[in-house]
Amino acid sequence: VQLQASGGGSVQAGGYLSLACAASGRILNINHMSWYRQAPGKQRELVATVTDGGSTNIADSVKGRVTISLDNSKNTGYLQMNSLKPEDTAVYYCNAKVYEIRHDSGSDLHYFGMEHWGKGTLVTVSS
């Protein structure tokens, strides 16, 4: 399974961006998807999480400005960000826990909760 994040770019403060994370491979279900970000010189931090049941958890730093969603029919998760601030500038990474099929020991086996990371997408917000 691979994750591909897209949608990053440069915007002015107050602007809007929508990030997408597309999963590919032998996927039965994405159980859980999260977005993290890492600003220059800082540790990676959790931005938001969504489960396949629709439960969400949003970091206080972005609460009210971010919507996270997951469309298992498309194997894709989304992070919509509005009212962007310069402090939102970071590389954004998606992380997913996936119910997937792997070929192992000559058989197709089902694995639950396998964790995968996508390569980041850069978001730059100018003042």
LINGI-V835481 format. One record per run of one state. SS is the DSSP state (h for helix, s for strand, l for the rest). FROM is the first residue (numbers start at 1). LEN is the number of residues. Records with the same first field share a line. If there is no record, write none. Layout:
SS=FROM-LEN ; FROM-LEN
This chain:
l=1-1 ; 7-2 ; 13-4 ; 25-2 ; 39-6 ; 52-4 ; 59-7 ; 72-4 ; 82-4 ; 89-1 ; 105-2 ; 118-1 ; 120-1 ; 127-1
s=2-5 ; 9-4 ; 17-8 ; 27-12 ; 45-7 ; 56-3 ; 66-6 ; 76-6 ; 90-15 ; 107-11 ; 119-1 ; 121-6
h=86-3
